[in-house]
């Protein structure tokens, strides 16, 4: 079976679709690309500072080790109760939650108030 694709037509269709998306979008939103290792570097540093490891955290949450690993590698999102439990275990104030569990996985993201529309 021989399939032929008209690449010019395909390119035109993609360009047309992108033009429509961009036209209807007020401002494109940048996507932060971060390494999962750097995302939770501060969290890792804190539990190591206290002499803990991931198996200890896994036991205390309780989560199976693979589930905890999936969270540290951004393959699964953290649940809010897990975040607060870790903050308690690591003796950290809740006001610093955003520093240890950054918004959108970006450690450089600052939370800003949105203007009322």
Backbone as CSV, one residue per row, in Angstrom:
resi,resn,N_x,N_y,N_z,CA_x,CA_y,CA_z,C_x,C_y,C_z
1,UNK,0.853,-1.177,0.000,0.000,0.000,0.000,0.891,1.230,0.000
2,UNK,0.676,2.097,-0.941,1.487,3.290,-1.093,0.630,4.509,-0.785
3,UNK,1.014,5.262,0.225,0.257,6.452,0.614,1.065,7.674,0.220
4,UNK,0.413,8.585,-0.476,1.074,9.822,-0.850,0.429,10.975,-0.099
5,UNK,1.279,11.837,0.419,0.788,12.984,1.171,1.206,14.246,0.434
6,UNK,0.245,15.102,0.205,0.538,16.390,-0.422,1.078,17.307,0.684
7,UNK,2.393,17.379,0.776,3.019,18.141,1.868,2.722,19.625,1.782
8,UNK,2.563,20.164,0.567,2.233,21.584,0.430,0.847,21.872,1.012
9,UNK,-0.107,21.000,0.706,-1.461,21.178,1.225,-1.481,21.014,2.743
10,UNK,-0.717,20.065,3.232,-0.635,19.854,4.669,-0.032,21.078,5.358
11,UNK,1.039,21.619,4.800,1.678,22.811,5.364,0.714,23.990,5.354
12,UNK,-0.046,24.157,4.263,-1.029,25.243,4.180,-2.122,25.084,5.239
13,UNK,-2.587,23.855,5.439,-3.632,23.595,6.434,-3.132,23.901,7.841
14,UNK,-1.917,23.518,8.128,-1.342,23.791,9.452,-1.178,25.292,9.649
15,UNK,-0.648,25.981,8.647,-0.466,27.438,8.744,-1.805,28.132,8.930
16,UNK,-2.829,27.694,8.193,-4.161,28.277,8.318,-4.711,28.086,9.732
17,UNK,-4.546,26.872,10.271,-5.034,26.564,11.629,-4.295,27.395,12.672
18,UNK,-2.984,27.494,12.528,-2.197,28.292,13.477,-2.569,29.763,13.415
19,UNK,-2.820,30.269,12.221,-3.207,31.667,12.074,-4.518,31.930,12.798
20,UNK,-5.453,31.001,12.709,-6.726,31.153,13.406,-6.567,31.112,14.906
21,UNK,-5.705,30.242,15.389,-5.475,30.139,16.831,-4.818,31.410,17.341
22,UNK,-3.796,31.870,16.643,-3.083,33.072,17.076,-3.980,34.295,16.987
23,UNK,-4.807,34.382,15.945,-5.716,35.511,15.760,-6.709,35.612,16.917
24,UNK,-7.223,34.473,17.369,-8.219,34.461,18.434,-7.626,34.532,19.830
25,UNK,-6.349,34.516,19.927,-5.684,34.506,21.224,-5.189,35.911,21.526
26,UNK,-5.524,36.423,22.710,-5.093,37.769,23.061,-3.583,37.854,23.191
27,UNK,-3.011,37.006,24.032,-1.570,36.992,24.227,-1.117,35.556,24.360
28,UNK,-0.101,35.167,23.616,0.392,33.805,23.795,1.025,33.651,25.168
29,UNK,0.771,32.526,25.792,1.317,32.257,27.111,2.601,31.457,26.977
30,UNK,3.701,31.972,27.540,4.944,31.206,27.454,4.858,29.941,28.284
31,UNK,5.487,28.923,27.808,5.513,27.657,28.532,6.892,27.504,29.144
32,UNK,6.933,27.359,30.446,8.214,27.187,31.128,8.650,25.735,30.997
33,UNK,9.833,25.543,30.513,10.380,24.204,30.415,11.421,24.065,31.504
34,UNK,11.154,23.192,32.432,12.096,22.994,33.522,12.415,21.531,33.664
35,UNK,13.513,21.285,34.230,13.947,19.935,34.530,13.319,19.567,35.865
36,UNK,12.718,18.393,35.981,12.058,18.013,37.223,13.029,17.973,38.393
37,UNK,14.317,17.746,38.101,15.315,17.736,39.164,15.433,19.110,39.787
38,UNK,15.416,20.168,38.957,15.528,21.514,39.499,14.221,21.988,40.110
39,UNK,13.090,21.473,39.627,11.794,21.880,40.155,11.707,21.624,41.655
40,UNK,12.117,20.467,42.084,12.000,20.120,43.497,13.352,20.072,44.206
41,UNK,14.333,20.804,43.679,15.682,20.812,44.269,15.652,21.313,45.708
42,UNK,14.871,22.342,45.962,14.810,22.895,47.323,14.165,21.892,48.284
43,UNK,13.153,21.202,47.806,12.491,20.186,48.616,13.444,19.032,48.924
44,UNK,14.163,18.581,47.906,15.141,17.501,48.099,16.235,17.917,49.080
45,UNK,16.713,19.146,48.928,17.776,19.637,49.814,17.301,19.653,51.267
46,UNK,16.055,20.050,51.477,15.534,20.131,52.855,15.392,18.747,53.476
47,UNK,14.839,17.782,52.752,14.688,16.475,53.394,16.032,15.805,53.609
48,UNK,16.982,16.067,52.750,18.330,15.515,52.966,19.015,16.185,54.145
49,UNK,18.786,17.478,54.291,19.337,18.229,55.422,18.883,17.625,56.755
50,UNK,17.664,17.133,56.781,17.114,16.522,57.998,17.460,15.035,58.115
51,UNK,18.211,14.516,57.149,18.612,13.114,57.196,17.559,12.148,56.672
52,UNK,16.578,12.670,55.942,15.523,11.829,55.386,15.875,11.437,53.951
53,UNK,15.145,10.457,53.440,15.240,10.092,52.033,13.822,9.865,51.506
54,UNK,13.706,9.560,50.220,12.371,9.392,49.641,11.622,8.206,50.234
55,UNK,12.343,7.188,50.644,11.644,6.031,51.224,11.000,6.415,52.558
56,UNK,11.662,7.293,53.309,11.087,7.776,54.573,9.821,8.587,54.289
57,UNK,9.911,9.496,53.316,8.731,10.298,52.973,7.603,9.406,52.460
58,UNK,7.944,8.429,51.663,6.964,7.498,51.127,6.214,6.795,52.253
59,UNK,6.952,6.391,53.247,6.374,5.702,54.407,5.437,6.618,55.197
60,UNK,5.846,7.863,55.369,5.082,8.800,56.198,3.843,9.366,55.508
61,UNK,3.818,9.386,54.178,2.696,10.059,53.508,1.353,9.336,53.597
62,UNK,1.099,8.157,53.522,1.807,7.036,52.928,1.538,6.969,51.425
63,UNK,2.593,6.778,50.682,2.538,6.569,49.234,3.529,5.474,48.890
64,UNK,3.229,4.688,47.884,4.219,3.702,47.464,5.399,4.460,46.843
65,UNK,6.596,3.900,46.917,7.776,4.596,46.392,7.641,5.044,44.940
66,UNK,7.005,4.241,44.098,6.870,4.639,42.692,5.939,5.847,42.539
67,UNK,4.905,5.946,43.363,3.994,7.095,43.313,4.718,8.364,43.754
68,UNK,5.534,8.255,44.794,6.294,9.414,45.263,7.303,9.841,44.199
69,UNK,7.975,8.878,43.603,8.932,9.169,42.546,8.248,9.865,41.370
70,UNK,7.054,9.436,41.029,6.306,10.054,39.931,6.002,11.523,40.229
71,UNK,5.792,11.845,41.482,5.540,13.241,41.852,6.823,14.073,41.754
72,UNK,7.933,13.499,42.201,9.202,14.221,42.144,9.701,14.407,40.710
73,UNK,9.213,13.616,39.782,9.630,13.742,38.387,8.543,14.383,37.526
74,UNK,7.545,14.990,38.153,6.459,15.699,37.456,5.633,14.808,36.545
75,UNK,5.590,13.513,36.825,4.750,12.612,36.037,3.350,12.524,36.637
76,UNK,3.231,12.843,37.908,1.954,12.897,38.612,1.924,14.173,39.438
77,UNK,0.794,14.846,39.500,0.729,16.063,40.317,0.641,15.729,41.806
78,UNK,1.162,16.628,42.602,1.052,16.493,44.055,-0.372,16.802,44.466
79,UNK,-0.880,16.089,45.456,-2.166,16.399,46.053,-1.905,17.397,47.179
80,UNK,-2.832,18.288,47.417,-2.616,19.346,48.413,-2.356,18.770,49.808
81,UNK,-3.054,17.697,50.166,-2.823,17.094,51.483,-1.409,16.508,51.592
82,UNK,-0.862,16.015,50.487,0.514,15.498,50.477,1.515,16.641,50.668
83,UNK,1.236,17.761,50.014,2.138,18.909,50.147,2.181,19.406,51.591
84,UNK,1.009,19.534,52.211,0.978,19.999,53.600,1.623,18.989,54.550
85,UNK,1.421,17.720,54.299,2.042,16.683,55.132,3.567,16.773,55.049
86,UNK,4.097,16.973,53.834,5.542,17.118,53.672,6.031,18.382,54.364
87,UNK,5.284,19.466,54.251,5.675,20.707,54.941,5.766,20.454,56.448
88,UNK,4.827,19.692,56.991,4.859,19.344,58.417,6.073,18.477,58.748
89,UNK,6.307,17.444,57.950,7.432,16.538,58.190,8.777,17.265,58.144
90,UNK,8.873,18.225,57.240,10.132,18.947,57.056,10.204,20.224,57.905
91,UNK,9.190,20.396,58.762,9.148,21.523,59.700,9.265,22.864,58.986
92,UNK,8.453,23.011,57.950,8.472,24.228,57.149,7.150,24.972,57.307
93,UNK,7.194,26.305,57.330,5.942,27.066,57.428,5.140,26.981,56.131
94,UNK,3.831,26.939,56.265,2.960,26.828,55.101,3.128,28.010,54.146
95,UNK,3.556,29.143,54.662,3.750,30.331,53.827,4.813,30.091,52.751
96,UNK,5.648,29.084,52.939,6.701,28.775,51.972,6.305,27.645,51.021
97,UNK,5.066,27.241,51.050,4.601,26.133,50.208,4.960,26.358,48.737
98,UNK,4.764,27.573,48.256,5.044,27.876,46.845,6.529,27.755,46.501
99,UNK,7.400,27.853,47.487,8.833,27.719,47.241,9.239,26.248,47.062
100,UNK,8.564,25.370,47.750,8.886,23.945,47.698,8.058,23.185,46.669
101,UNK,6.885,23.721,46.348,6.000,23.140,45.338,5.607,24.270,44.389
102,UNK,6.520,24.645,43.493,6.277,25.820,42.642,5.135,25.645,41.653
103,UNK,4.456,26.740,41.425,3.335,26.774,40.479,3.818,26.361,39.101
104,UNK,3.084,25.477,38.457,3.400,24.977,37.113,4.780,24.332,37.022
105,UNK,5.318,23.899,38.166,6.608,23.233,38.155,7.781,24.134,37.863
106,UNK,7.563,25.443,37.874,8.632,26.385,37.557,9.123,27.043,38.840
107,UNK,10.351,26.719,39.268,10.852,27.298,40.508,11.033,28.804,40.451
108,UNK,10.992,29.391,39.255,11.165,30.833,39.130,9.836,31.582,39.090
109,UNK,8.732,30.853,39.087,7.413,31.474,38.994,7.075,32.207,40.279
110,UNK,6.677,33.427,40.131,6.209,34.208,41.270,4.697,34.316,41.132
111,UNK,4.004,34.198,42.227,2.550,34.294,42.200,2.191,35.771,42.241
112,UNK,1.444,36.225,41.255,1.040,37.627,41.160,-0.484,37.712,41.225
113,UNK,-0.950,38.762,41.833,-2.399,38.993,41.895,-2.873,39.371,40.507
114,UNK,-3.998,38.841,40.111,-4.566,39.172,38.812,-5.473,40.376,38.959
115,UNK,-5.436,41.301,37.993,-6.337,42.458,38.073,-7.776,42.025,37.854
116,UNK,-8.688,42.690,38.506,-10.117,42.391,38.327,-10.546,42.893,36.965
117,UNK,-11.383,42.120,36.307,-11.851,42.541,34.974,-13.163,43.221,35.060
